[in-house]
Every structure is written in structure tokens, then in C-alpha cells.
Amino acid sequence: MIGQLHSYVIDAPDAHALATFYAELLGMQVQGSPGDDWVVVSGQGYRLAFQQAPDLQPPQWPDPDHPQQAHLDVRVADIDVAEPAALALGARRLPGAGGDFRVYADPAGHPFCLVWDAPLPPPTEEQR
């Protein structure tokens, strides 16, 4: 091992506002103040950092000319409870979903997914 992950850093036009969004979404604590160029959220053994990028050009999901570059997967117990809560924080739904995930944009336009453990379908005849 060369090292350990210290932070996952996300650019934002308003670092504190986006940090607050993720802190509320993930149940973490904000370390920083409005106007700071660098704000951290931490808790549950994880740390995300947000740096001020006033000229950020957000991804345009699912447009390959404006790629997502990276995204977070957020595990939830119940999508029917988690989705309206995320939307109330300022997330917006994006095209794309599967049997165990839905795609959203955070308030700065970065894609993220809410994922859950979907029940497995019954085995087919070939799988039995």
C-alpha cells in the first residue's frame, strides 16, 4: 500500500452550499463557513472536501460531450423515502435508472446515484 484515501474533492461554484447539501444527504458534519474556498464534510469514517470553483461547467447527464467524470453512489434503505428527501435538499432527478439505482444531480450539477439492495429475481429454468 502506498497510502490511504484522505479526501474525495469536488469542485463547486459555492463550496459551503454544496458541502451542506452532501452533509445533510449523508448525515455528516460540515467543517467550514460560507465563503470559504475549501470546506470539508466528515463522519462515518469518510471525508469529502469541496473547493471553490466559480467558473465550474457542470456535467450534462447523459451527454458525452459534457461527461460526468466521476460520481458518488449513496446507499439507501428505502428509495421511496430517500428520493423525496434528496429532492427537498435541492437534488434533481436525471434520466437513467436500473433495478437498484436512480440518477440525480446535486445542486451544482454533479451526478450521483441513490442505490439500494433490490430483491433478486427468481432463477430462470436455465439457472435451476
Residue pairs with C-beta under 8 A, 6 or more apart in sequence:
6 47
7 40
7 47
7 48
7 49
8 47
8 48
8 49
8 72
9 48
9 49
9 50
9 51
10 18
10 48
10 49
10 50
10 51
10 108
10 110
11 50
11 51
11 53
11 56
11 108
12 18
12 19
12 50
12 51
12 52
12 53
12 56
12 108
13 52
13 53
13 54
13 55
13 56
13 108
14 52
14 108
15 32
15 36
15 37
15 38
15 39
15 50
15 51
15 52
16 30
16 32
16 33
16 34
16 35
16 36
16 39
16 50
17 34
17 107
18 50
18 106
18 107
18 108
19 30
19 32
19 39
19 40
19 41
19 48
19 50
20 30
21 89
21 90
21 91
21 106
21 107
22 28
22 41
22 48
22 50
22 106
23 29
23 30
23 41
24 89
25 74
25 86
25 89
25 91
26 41
26 43
26 44
26 46
26 48
26 74
27 43
27 44
28 41
28 42
28 43
28 44
28 46
28 48
29 41
29 42
29 43
30 39
30 40
30 41
31 39
31 40
31 41
31 42
32 38
32 39
32 40
33 39
36 52
37 51
37 52
38 49
38 50
38 51
38 52
39 49
39 50
40 47
40 48
40 49
40 50
41 47
41 48
41 49
41 50
42 48
56 108
56 109
57 66
58 66
58 105
58 108
58 109
58 110
59 66
59 67
59 68
59 69
59 109
59 110
59 111
60 66
60 109
61 68
61 94
61 95
61 96
61 103
61 105
61 111
62 94
62 95
62 96
68 110
68 111
71 110
71 111
71 112
71 113
72 110
72 112
72 113
73 101
73 112
73 113
73 115
74 82
74 112
74 113
74 114
74 115
75 115
75 116
76 82
76 114
76 115
76 116
77 116
78 116
79 102
79 114
79 116
82 114
82 116
83 93
83 102
83 114
86 104
86 114
87 93
87 104
89 107
90 106
90 107
91 104
91 105
91 106
91 107
91 112
92 104
92 105
93 102
93 103
93 104
94 103
94 104
94 105
94 111
95 103
96 102
96 103
97 103
99 118
100 115
100 116
100 117
100 118
101 113
101 114
101 115
101 116
102 113
102 114
103 111
103 112
103 113
104 111
104 112
104 113
104 114
105 111
105 112
106 112
